[in-house]
């Protein structure tokens, strides 16, 4: 009898461990997909843009964007997200447009450049507890100031302006449908900087949708839609469409979130916009144990 009880207990314990592990993985995946999760993370997002402007040249941007949550009190967290781009930029103008730009900016605009872009610190105040909309359906939101600091190592890699504006983010988890969704919206206006550079009035809107699969896999789309309100109509909007795949797994005992996706710009600036983008991201996750 005792031997039979042990035989029954072993698979039951294994099943309980498997269920517990699967739930923990699902919770970690949901936190990794939440831009304002109460979890330290270190994302490295690499974006390669092909077919710049009226050339076939390439731009590569590596965004280093750590996330630091700060507990303010029992009800509120402050999520700090500084974003520092490391940029390789090939010329994006040719012909008469390049000659005209060289008269304004000098011969340097016709060369390739490598260096830092402008630093963008984001600050989101977010309730510490999600809003429960229905069973297994929850909403998290955050709002706060966003700044852009002219740290670019070359004029062509940044705006030359100090800018600031509001940011707002939402994250909706719908577990019965195995999806998470939401958006990030930011608009920046320049208030200081190089008087010879163009003013900044720019919108960034990034909707995202993830469909979660088994074993940590998920399908994802998160196009970055931008509008330069200072530009003429044919150079104002960038509207990508596309998606990709990602997975949560461990390297040793270190949880990571890896994903790769591709986006085609169905609307783009005539002068400078790329045709399409390949995006790869690796995020190191540091959940509270």
N, C-alpha and C positions, 0 to 999 in steps of 0.2 A: 504493500500500500504506500509506504513512504517512498519507495523507488518510483512508483507511478506518479506520485505527487511531484517529485523532483523533475520527472520527464515532462510533466505538464507545465511546471513553473518556468523551465528554461526557455521554451519557445514564447511563452507569454511575456517574459522579461525582455527577450530579444525584440518582440513586436512592439512593446512599450518603448524601448530604446529607439527603434526605427521611427516610430511615430513622433517621438520627442525630437529626434534629430531633424526629421522632415519639417516639423513646425518651426524649429529654430532657423532652418535654412530659408523657409518662406518669410519669416519675420525679418531676417537679414536682407533678403532680396528686396522686400518692400522698403526697408530703410535705405538701401542703396539707391533705389529709384526715386526717393523723396529728396528734392533739392534742399529742404530745410529740416532734415531729420536731426534728432538730438543725438548725433554720433559724429565723432571725429573721422574724417576721411581725407585722403590725399589723391585727387584725380590728376592724371596726365592725359590731356585730350589733344590729339594730333589731327589737324585738318589740312589736307592737301587740296588746293584749288587749282583746277586745270582750265586752260583756255582763257587766260586773263585778257580782258578788254578786246582790242582788235589784234591781239597776238595769240600765239599758241603757247605762251610761256606759263610758268607755274609759280605759285606762292605756297609756302608751307608755314603753318602757324602751330606751334606747340604751346598750348595753354596749361600753365601750372596753376591749379586753383584749389588750394587746401580749404577745408571747411572746419571751423572751430565753433562748437556750440558753447554758450556761456549761460549758466542758470542764474537768472536774476532774482527770482523768488519761486514760490510754489506754483504760481500761475503763468509765468512768462519766461521764455528763453530768448536770448539774442544769438542769432546765427550769423557768424562773420565769414565772408567768402571773398578773399582777395584773389584777383585773377591777373597773372603776369604772363603776357605772350612773348614767346621767343620766335622771331620771324625771319624766314628767308624769302626775299622778294626779288623776283626777276622783273625786268621792264614790262609795263603793261600798255605802253603807247607805241605807235609806229607811224611812219610817214609824216604827213603834215602836222598831225596832232603832236607827235614827239618833237618836231622842230619848234612848234609854238610853245610847248611846255619847257623846252630847253632855254628859250629866250626869257622865260619868267623865273624858272627854278635853277637854271644852269645845266651844264652838261651832265651833272651827277644823276639826273633823273633817268638817263638812258642806261645806267649801270645796274647790276644786281647788288643787293644789300642784305646784310645779315646783322641782327642785333635784337635788342629788347624793344617792345612796343610800350604803349601807355598802360600803367597799372590801374586796375579798376577794383577798388574795395567796395563790397556790397555788405549792407547791414540789414538784417531782417528781424524784426520783433515778432515772435510767434507764440501763441498760447501753448503751454506745456502739455495740455491734453487735447486730443482731437475731438471734433464735434461728431457725435454718433448720429448719423442721419437715418439709419435703419440697421437691422441686424447684419453685422459684418460689412457695413458701409460707413466709412468715416472720412471726414474732411479736415485737412490741416491747411492753414493759411499763414502768410507772413507779409509784413510791409515795413518799409523803412527807406533810409537814404542810400543812394549810390553815388560814388564819386569816380572821377577819372583824372588821374594825375599824369602830367606830361613827362614821363620817364623815358620816352623813346630815345634811342641812341643815334637816330638819324631822322631828319625831317620827314622822309618818305615813309617812315614806320609808325608815325603817330600824328596827332592833331596839333601839337604845339599849344594846347589850351588846357586850362583848368575847367572842369565841368562837373555838374552835379544835377541830381534829379531824383524823383521817387521811383521805387521799385515795389512790385507786388507779385506774390507767388501763391499758387494754390496747388494742393495735392489731394486727389480723391482716390481712395482705395475701395474697390468693389470686389470683394473676395468671391462671392458667388459666381461672378462672370470671369474671374481670374485676370482682372485688368486693374491697372493704376493709370491715372491720367491727371492732367492739370496744365498749367501754363506759367510762364515767367514773363513779366512785362516791365520794361524800363524805358524811361525817356530822359535824355541828358541834354542840358543846355550849358554852353560855355559862359563863364563869368569873368575870366581873366586869362592872361597868356599873351602870346606873340600877336601884336596888332596886325602884322602882315599876313597872318594865317586866317583862313575862313572860319567864321563862327560855327559852333557846334549846336545843332538841334536835331537829335537823332533818336529814333525809336528802335528798340529791340523787343520782338515778341516771339517767344518760343513755346508753342504748344507741344505736349508730349503724350504719348500713348504707349503703354506696354501691355502685351498679352503674355501671361506667365504659363510656361510649359513645365513638364516634369524635369527632375534632376537639376534644378537651378537654371534651366534655359528660359529664355524669353525672346519674343519678337518686339521690336521697338521702332518708333519713329519720333523724331524730335527736331523738325526743321527750324532753323533760325531765320525768321522773317525780319528784315530791317527796312527802315525808311529814313533817308536823309532829307529832312524837311527843307534844308538850305539849297538842295540841288534842283535843277530843272526836272520836269516830269519824266523825261526819258532816262534820267540818271538817278531817280529817287528810290525806287523799290528793288529789293531782292526777295524773291519768293521761291524757295526750294520745295521740291517734292521728292520723297524717297523713304528709305527705312533700312533696317538691318536686324541683326541678331546679337544676343548677348548671353552671358552665363555668369553665375556666382559659383566660385569654387575656392579651393585653398591651395596655396603654394607653401608646402610644409604645414605650419599651423597658422599661416597668415591668410585671412579671408581677402579675396580680391573680386572685383567686378570687371569683366572684360567685355567689350562690345565693338562691333565694326558695322558701319553703315555707309550708304552712298546716297547722294542727293543731286538731282538735276535742277538747275535754276530755270524755272518756267518763265520767270520775269527777272531781269537783271539790268544794272546800269549799262548803258551802251558803251561808255568810255572805259570803264574799269572792271566791270563785273565778270567773274569766271563763268564758264559753261556748266561745270559740275564739280562736286566735292566728294572726296573720300575721307571719312572720319573714323579714327580708331581711338579707343579710350581704355586706359587701364587705371582702376581706382583701388587703392589700398584702403581697407576698411578696418576700423578700430572700435568694435562694439564694446560696450560695458559688459564685463563678464560677471 
